[in-house]
Amino acid sequence: MSNFVRQQTTALPGKVAFNVDEIDSRINLPSCNDIEAFLPGGSKLLGRVSIGVRCNEINGWRIFVPVQIKVSMALLSSARPLVLGQVIHAEDLARQTVETSQSGGLSDASRVIGQVMRYSVSAGIILQETMLRAPYSVKQGQPVQLLTQGSGFNISGSGVALNNAAQGESVPIRTASGRVISGIAGENGVVNLMP
């Protein structure tokens, strides 16, 4: 059982520790020469899980053994209070080694630096993906350049963004003629339109 759990958890980030609970001593299973451990469908290898053990012989049996799996890993946290709308810089980040039996938290600083806080947090809070958003590349009321490209043609125009949008997000634009169209926010105030 321990070898199976060790093998199944090798891909988990951080240091993995697990505890296999004892099988109830009242359970009396016949001996078996073809035993196989398995992970029931939909199970996650974190927290309290049940690992299946089955005998593959004729008149075989199957039981489930509770296992507690914990991962200790260095996650990113706020080095100081961070406020709504603040762009994250390297000096805003700290690392905390935490033992977790739940998924969540970010460990790769390159995924956090340059992102913007969705809400304020105090110092020492483990950062989650849901706390962050990409910076806006187009802001409401900003003049934008409209670009359309197709096979053998490029068309450009101008308009005004009606909402904020990060790069790759859809944004409504009011054109000089007053028409409202939608495009995809690009870099430096450029909005790409589909031909």
C-alpha angles and dihedrals in degrees: 000000000000092000090052093051092045091050093047094049099048091101094054113106119244131013114329123211125177140179122206111209120228117261112246106270090222090067108095111190123184115247116267134194096197107056121163131185118213141177113237114238115275094019119140120214095231132084121358110351137164118235115202122226119191138180109226095199125104107285087020125170139217133211136172121229121201114234128183112212121190130178124205112203142156107252129183117258136175110275089199136002111301121204135213110280095015116143109230119238129184092258090058090064134081132173124238124186106224133178109226136182090180129068120245141084130091126256103173111084092196088066091054107037109093093020121119127236114249090201140359123277133182125240117287098031116140107240119237129194090245091061092062139063135182115265116262114260090185123037130201111271093017118134108242137192114236118214130188122180130185141154103316099347142085123191124186134185141151138253145148124264113241095195141021116265137178120223110290095021125116116255131183115233131195109217125214088262090057095252117137115225134167129235143160117267114240132176127306099009096312119138118194118215125201113243 
